[in-house]
Structure formats: C-alpha cells, structure tokens
Amino acid sequence: MTESRPGARAFALLTDGTQVEIRRLAATDRDAVRELHGGLCEESLYLRFFGLNRGMAGAVAARVCRPDGDDHAALGAWLDGDLVGVAEYEATDIPGEAEVAMAVADRMHHRGVGTLLLEHLGSLARADGVRAFRADTLAENTAMLRVFADAGMPARRTVSGGVVDLTLPLAVDEGYLDAVAERERRADVASLEPLLRPRTVVVVGASRKTGTVGAEVLRNIVAGGFKGAVHAVNPHCAGPADLHGVPCVASLADLPEPPDLAVVTVPAESVPGVAAACGRFGTSALVVLSSGLSAAQGRDLLAVCREHGMRLVGPNCLGIANTAIGLDATFGARRPVSGQAGVAVQSGGVGIALLEQLSRLGVGVSSFASVGDKYDVSANDLLMWWESDETTRLGILHVESFGNPRKFARTARRVAARMPLLTVLAGRSAPGTRAAASHTAAAATPELTRRALFEQAGIVATDDLGELVDAAALLATQPLPDGPRAAVVSNAGGAGVLAADACADAGLTVPILGPDTQRRLAALLPAYAAVANPVDTTAAVSAEAFRHVLDVVAADEAVDLVLVLLAPTALGDLRGALGGGTGKPLAAVVLGQPETVLINDDGVPCYAYPENAVRAFAHAWSHARRRGVPPDAPPAMPDLRAEEAAGITARFLTGSPDGGWLPPVDAFRLLESYGLPLVPWRWARSEDEAVAAARELGGPVALKAHIPGVVHKTAAGALHLDLHGDGGVRDAFRRLAARFGDDLEGVVVQTMAADGVEVLCGAVQEEVFGAVVVFGAGGIDTDALADRAARLAPLTGQEADDLIREPRLSALLLGHRARPAGDLAALRDTLLRLSRLVADHPEIAELDLNPAIVRPDGVMAVDARVRLAPRRTWDPYLRRLR
C-alpha cells in the first residue's frame, strides 16, 4: 500500500483532466498566497471576505502560512508553478469542529479546484480528529455554495441576514464516496483523451532498421490506418525526411505542432531528457516503451510528467491501441482485430497472447494498454475509460501488483455492473514463508487476498490464460444465464456424462427435465435415446431433429443454459444445428477439436473439452449472480465503543512505540469494546487469585499462562484445560510457575467452552490490501487444514455471509443429520464486528480469535491475540494520481 502523510505533496486531476499539485502551505508560500488574494477581482474579494479591503491579503497570507497545529491546517493547489487555490481550516470553540474557507484564482473558476481542495482538506482534517466543517457564505455566492453542495457531504444549512451557515459532517459514507468517484471518473477520462484518442502522434526514437522497437511501432501506427497525423523524431534525420511513410525530423522542436501523444523508444538513459523536451513542447501524454530505467531515472521521468501535466503509460511496456481510430502504437507482430474487449495488462507477453487469442476468436479489441511498470496510468484508469466508452462491452485485466486496491475494488464493482470483467490470478504462489506469528497473518497468502479483492470487486478470476479466453468467448457472444441450471445435450452418451460431472464440479446443477419436455423429446428421438438430462440424442440424429431438440430443451423452465456436445461422425455435421440461438446461453463442445473457436454467424463458442465449456458457464453465472445484487454498505452498529478501543491501543503504543502483542487483559477489553463474544474470563497474578477467579466463574476452567514473547500456548506448554475444584486450579498454577518461573506474569482463567465447530476468525493489516478478514477452520490444526477464505474490511452483510459459506467447513456450520446447524446469525455478527474493529483501527496489525466455538446457541471465542503496530495514515479514496 502506498502511504503518505496527510496533506503531503500529491497530484490530482481537475474537471478537464489538467494536473495540479496539492500540498500543505508553508512560510515560504506567503508571497504566493498574498498574490493570489491580492489578484482577486472585486466581486471575488467581496464574496470571500464580505468586503473589499485588499489590505487583508497580507494578513491572510501570514495566518494561512503559519505552521500547522491542532487548530489549523492549510493546503494550496499549484498549476504550472502558480498558486491557483487555497483552502484552510481553523478550530472553533466546539470540540471536533473547524471553520473552513477557501479562495480560487478568478481564471480557474468552474474547473473543480475548490472541490478538489475541499476533499483533500477534509481527509487531512479527519486524520487530525476533526468531525465537521463549518462555513459562513454569502447567499449570493452561488459558486461556493455549489462547491459545498457537490462535495457529497450531507450539509446542514441555516440562513440569516443573507449569510448561509453550513455544517458539513466529515464522516465518509457511500454518498460521499459515490460523489468523489464520479468526479474522478470524469476527470480521469478527460486526462486520457490525448492518450487513447490522440489527434497527433509522434514516435521519438523511430528507426529505419527493421526489427527495432522504434521501427516496428512506427510501422504498426502507419499500417493500422491511424486517422490522425503521424510524425517521427530521429536525431539522424537531416531536415525534413520520410521514414516508413511519415515525416521525420531531427528534434521535437522541428515538428509543426505539439503532438497529443509521444511514443518514446529511446535508450533508458535518454528517457528523462526526452520526456522533459516533450513536456516543454506541449505534449499531453507519453507511452514509454523503453526498459531498464534505474530508480533515479524512473523518479526523474515521473517528476517531469507531473511537472508538465502529462499522463504516462509505462515504462517497460508493449504500448497502447485503440481500434476505433486505427491506433496500434505497439510493437506486436500482428494488428489487433477491432471488437468489444478492453484489455489492460502489466506484462507485454501476456498482452500479446490476449491480443492474438481475442483477434483469432473474432471477439476483438476496443482498447488496449500494456501499462508495464505503471508509474502513472494503471488498471484503475482503464476501468474508468471503459466505463465511459460505448464500444467496450467486456473488460480483461492482468494485474501483477496493486497501488490502491481499495479504490480498484470500488471502481471495478461499479464497472462490473455494466460489463463483465475478467482477470487471471497472477502471483498466486508465495515465494517464501510469511514472517508472521499469528495464524491469520500466515493464512493471508497472496492468492487468498487477491481472490478476496476480485470477489468483492465483482471480477471473474480465472486460474490461467486459457480459462480466461474461454470465459471471454462465452461472455462476449452469449446472453447471461438466469441461474446455474444446465441442460446437457449430446449425440454421444458418454460425453454427456462427463459434462454432467464437470457441471457438478463447477457448482452448476443438471436438473431433470419436466415431463412435458421429456415427452416432446421422445417424439423427436429414437426409442433408445435418453431424454431426462443429460439428453443423449444418439449418433443417428439428423441436424434438423437436433435443432428441434435444442429448442425444446431450452424452452424448459428448469433450464438456464444449454451445453451441447458433438462427436463428429460420417452421418452428418451437426454444427449447423447451432445457428439461430435458443434465447438462452448456448455453448458447444466439438470432441477432437484442438482449441476454442466461434462458429456460424451467431458466434456460438465451441470448446475442445466439456470442462472448458462448463468453467466458462460457471464464470458467466458468477458474473450474472453478482451483477444482480444491489450495492450494499457495511451495516451500522451503534453499540461500538470506538473511543474506548482507541484509548486502549493509544496507551499501549505510547509505551511501546514500535508495537507488539497486547497483554491479555488489554486484548480482551479491546475486543469487548466492539462487542466480540469471549468466553467468560478473569485475570489472576497469583495462585490464590486464580482459585478465587475459578470459583467466581464456576464449573471447570482453563488456565492460560501469559509469558511475554510466547504466542502459541499449546506448543509452549502454557495451557491447562478442564480443571475442577480448588485443588486442580492450584496444581495447574504451580506447574506453570515451575515451568516459566519469573517470566510468568499471570494467567487468564476461563470457563471451559461447550463443544461446537472450531473456527478461526481473524484479521491482518496486509501491506498492500489493508485490513483483510480471514475465516476458516480453527483450532490447533488450522494451518494444516488451510481451509479458509478472506475478504477486505469492512464487510457488508452479504460479504460476511459469503465468507461463512466459502470454506469447506461450512457444511458443518450448516448442519447435517448428526450435527445441528450453528448459529450463523451470531457468526455473521462476529465477523462484521471484527471487520469494523480492524477497519476503524489500522494500528491493529494482527488479530486472532482461534478457536471460536460455533454452537446452535451462539459463538464464543476461546482464545484471542492482538498485535499492534504504529498507525499508518492512508485515505484510499482520496483523489490523487499514483
């Protein structure tokens, strides 16, 4: 996860896609602040200060640029080195409230400067404990009132004497995030126009030598039929010349006009200088194909792009393409076929494979970006572009790393409601063992967290490229299924059985067809045909009869999708029977066919094996099922004691600035502050206190020794269970004291929990993904079983339900003949509370409830561990560029 101090230097986009710098103001900015306020026109001055006193500019500059403190903070927006906007807040007499004010240069009105500053100032204020902004604005100041209204904050307003008194709560809710996301989408798409819809393109580093990147990318741009102007830059061009059919000049300064897009293919050491020359000349976007940049060269490249407001793809990438305008700015061997799939990849090799396969199938490509090392443009940007692009009907992503997974998930979830999004799970294996002491942190593998992200984002995640292409072929050509019920129709009975097995493995069902359907099929087919489902038409069926069979099967109300299996015979080619569609999603398997193809004018996908087709159908149903679910929000929990929890963690970190494991009493009280269910417990420092605690609790108890540095008590011999009476407790305490000596700081005395299903409920602050909730099999065998699922916190109710049902142990929780069902409502509540705890308090680095016992009458955590680490400040939804 990218981390930054609130208010630290950031770059963000205005409404028209222009880049501005946002940063805290300092004493060195006084002159700039004074000039900004002094340059306001009389109307702006009056609306800002309720008067026309220009002498106030100096006083405002001194106040705004003083060092930040608990009562004050100020941010400035800079464009091309000029200060174009200022926003500040000053604490009021009401705790948690601050008065906000801002000024924007007259020439920058209506470009989103004020709204952007308000977002950044609000994020900074929230981190400083401010809960609401107040503002007094003249009723005639419609522009400023519009800024506040558009912010997405539920403003409360009163009007008196021509002055509007506004209160803006800073709590982040779905309405606010939706408003920010929509502003970001519009600005982002505007900034990408010169990149993906350029009017002029120049290749810097173009070459006459065939087989070089500079030569081949220029050839592809020319051969692709790009509709705009194309130029080449090569220092060896002596005056205007011709290179691969386009004008070539020796330097950018010799071009007739600044290009929208520059494709850079020069050696790594020359890239920053070329980028700077492009920026000075007025270029709007760069695609840097060059690889091998050092860290310093990379920093220089990004700094130049930020300085000149250029969007950047790469470096170390294959390039970009937009088939709608004939732009193929890649060095791929073949041009992508125009079509409906948007493709964003990090790996150029994966990009080539996807372009080839989508073109071969006829699905085609609308836009393509190989983002490479993604210094700037990333999958988030492409998602927003596809959302606004009427041509794109399917999105395909290959993402190896994440800069802002929270924003990625929210953006993808919104886009997935409009079109299917597909990805391949890259980086699923862990190259080494995670250095983590808790079971939860050990469980949060790259695969688990990536699956969690994609699941919550509504993205169909496949395990390999072949599976992705198979799913894309179906999603691009067939309607979405209304359910998981599959009809299997084959002219070879054995193949139908294999397909039915594959359906069961993939989570699809193969229902028995209705009596009327079976009678109609029997009338069409030989007497020895099978008509229940799978349907075996026998090899002797004609193409006409087979077509009728498909229509009858598809008309059955118990069928959501139709899978056809064809064994080629000398009796006739049945593939012609697949034309015309059935009104329901249809796919075929042609046995012996070497690869996935689309056949006939209807584009029916035909696969080589039943398993390929069934997995594609399962992915289509997964997308259809999630798309129909309305967006949910984490439920409100008014009984949470967030301030008590914050006090516990703050006191510990004050004494242990580097963090560490909370002592048992603090850990239990932290969990109880959020209503997490714990087995009744007491803390005891001596033998007599342990006996007294056991008497108070009643019944058999457990003693758990607390020894600093010991996390797993069973392995350390620090646990005694099922102790009865004073004697049993005394004996256990003495054995612990003898074993650990002076290291024994005390014991936790707990009531023995009744039997039930042992589960792990945990969370970890993952470096990239933030707070991740893990659920699965618990107890001492949790790591060996490795039966768990994960979701990003905070959870919605539906996500908590999905989390419970995903691991294999859900069969035990749902109950069976020998075991009653567990209290799923209580388990759901436990996961929701745990997710809120770690989302609200990012200083919680690891948290284990293991085991938690799930019974028909509730949930109780038997053991709990919490590790704290210094808090990281991070606002994942703040509008800023990478």
Secondary structure, DSSP 4 states (H G I P E B T S, - for coil): -----TT--EEEE-TTS-EEEEEE--GGGHHHHHHHHHTS-HHHHHHHHSS--TTHHHHHHHHHTSPPBTTEEEEEEEETTEEEEEEEEEE-SSTTEEEEEEEE-GGGTTTTHHHHHHHHHHHHHHHTT--EEEEEEETT-HHHHHHHHHT----EEEEETTEEEEEEE----HHHHHHHHHHHHHHHHHHHHHHHS-SEEEEET--SSTTSHHHHHHHHHHHTT-SSEEEEE-TT--SSEEETTEEEESSGGGSSS--SEEEE-S-GGGHHHHHHHHHHHT--EEEE------HHHHHHHHHHHHHHT-EEE-SS--EEEEGGGTEEEE--SSPPPEEEEEEEES-HHHHHHHHHHHHHHT--EEEEEE-TT-SS--HHHHHHHHHH-SS--EEEEE-S--S-HHHHHHHHHHHHTTS-EEEE--S-S-SS----SSHHHHH--HHHHHHHHHHHHT-EEESSHHHHHHHHHHHHHSPPPSSSBEEEEESSHHHHHHHHHHHHHHT-B-PPPPHHHHHHHHHHS-TT-B-SSSEE--TT--HHHHHHHHHHHHHSTT-SEEEEEE--BTTB-GGGGGTT--SS-EEEEETT--S-EEETTTTEEEESSHHHHHHHHHHHHHHHHHHTSPP--PPP-TT--HHHHHHHHHHHHHH-TT-EEPPHHHHHHHHHHTT--B--EEEESSHHHHHHHHHHH-SSEEEEEE-TT---HHHHT-EEEEE-HHHHHHHHHHHHHHHHGGG--EEEEEEPPPP-EEEEEEEEEETTTEEEEEEEE-STTHHHH--EEEEESSPPHHHHHHHHHSSTTHHHHH-BTTBPPP-HHHHHHHHHHHHHHHHH-TTEEEEEEEEEEEETTEEEES-EEEEE-PPPP--TTS----
